[in-house]
Amino acid sequence: MTSISRRVFLRRGGVAIAVATSMARWAGEVAAAESRRQFTMDLVCGAIGVNADQREAIRLAHAHGFESVAPSPQFLAELTDGQLDELLGDLRAKRLVWGAAGLPVNFRRDETTFRTELKALPQLAKALQLAGVSRVSTWIGPSHQELTYIQNFRQHAARLREIAKILGDCGQRFGLEYVGPKTSWTGSRFPFIHSMAEMKDLLAEIAQPNVGFVLDSWHWYTAGETADDLRSLQNRDVVACDLNDAPAGIAVDQQRDNSRELPAATGVIDLRAFLTALVDIGYDGPVRAEPFNRELNALDNEAAVEATAAAMKKAFALLHSEAG
């Protein structure tokens, strides 16, 4: 047996203690970063090519480690009181909460379509309220073939203000998402809102306290924005959040909205900076993947949800590396 001098022993012991201390400190920082995260890993089946009703979406979310699931206004509105109680009991038993519902009103088309669908909104909003849902989200088209920027701005502000008032009466926060890719806002004759700064203008014009942002790492990236832009917001300003990555080898101005990647798939988008900023502002809503990815859409339901969950967990783990 080789003898070890006291000096060598102490030196080796000191190294071991230093490593152990460093690992303990890192573990503590990781735990601290995770404890600061208030947002949920959210499942939106339609965004990943999965066709599932509300009950199946809840099952899939639970089976694959999600923390929240998107509610369907139409599904919830058709439930009896007993069926709703049963559904909410299942949600609680699986330790899930609601994410954000999609807006069931098409405000982008003609006035007749808008008015017809708006009439149905109070009933749907009430159903969301009875189910304990408090967030509704939608997106803003980044260009228009006929309306100039100002015409489109005025129409959006007027219509969305009406929607916001109905939702607000039923305790709903209303989130609006801008679309950032240059290939999108140059796709029609007249460009429209495609950045955070422009969306702030629209929110100010709508002037309703329940209206805020839907943030998306994809649109944040394609709009050329920074973590400081995100930190200019507060938790109360953000209703929902999408998390996506971008294909590698494509210039940012050439990225196309219908061809994205799952979170942390390529590293093109700095998701660590994005998520860290969300933690810093205390964002406490749903974070969901919306990659519009053909390969993902081709998978069966179980495999698609499993792949999405793995990608989301990989992205959330970037908060740990940020802490270390």
Phi, psi and omega in degrees: 000130182285131180279150180238126181292159180299323181295315179295318180300314181294322180295315179295320178297323179295320177297316180298318180295320180296318178296314180298318179296318179296317179295320179296319179296317179299316180298321178295320180292321177299313179299321179295318179296318180293322181292334179282340180288121179250346181280160184252150172279112194249141177255122171240101188301315183298334182284347181238020175077019181259126179262104183213140175282180187299317181295318179291324177298320178296318179298313181297319180299314180294316184296333186245017170083018175284162183249345177210167183214145182290134176271149176257113180303317182295317180297313183295325182292338183269354182281144169285169178301318180295318179294323178294317178300319179296316180296315181293326175296319177294320178300313180295318181299328180268007177056044177247156172234168179282144169270224180250139176278151172283147180288123182270035179227127176269099182266002185268345185263204185290167184297322181298314178300314180300311183295321180297313182286330178296325181298330181275349187294318182304319179294318180292319179296322177295321177297320176297316180299316180297331180274357179086015177277141182227007182224136176227140184223156176204179182235159181250125178299135187274001179199167181212142183282334186241322185273134173291171181304310183295317178300315180294321179299313181295319179295316178299313182300316182293312183290316182291331175296318177297315179298315183299321180295318178296314180295319180298324178297338179251023174072023183260133167275146189235115183256138180242135183248128172274154182248119193267333189299138178299325179295341178271312185282351171258009186282342177231178188299317186243113175298152178226195185308126179212024180210164178297319181299316179292323178295325175301322177297316181294317179299320178295323180289323177295319171056048174238134188292343182265006184259135179208201185268148153255115179268150178216126180302327179296311181287325174301315179292311184288340176275358178072033184264170188237173175297328178295327175299317178296320181287352174285350179261166173239166182306320182294345180275347189243123183263322181206168184212136174252146182233117182217160172246173183243150176300144179280155174079014179237128179300148185302322181286351179256358179295140182246139191296334183265017180218083182245183177233158174299156180307136176062022180283323185239337184080007179296317178267135181282082184288335176297314178296319181297309183291323178298321177296321177297319176297317184298326180271001177073028181300131186234025181254194182283145171238120188228152178273141179214068191277345184046053189250124185297317181298318179294316181297335181282345180285158173287169188304310184299316182292323180293317179292321178298316180295321180293317178299316179298319180293319179296317179295322176297318179293316180296330178295341177297335175296328178292315180294330176294321181291326182279000000 
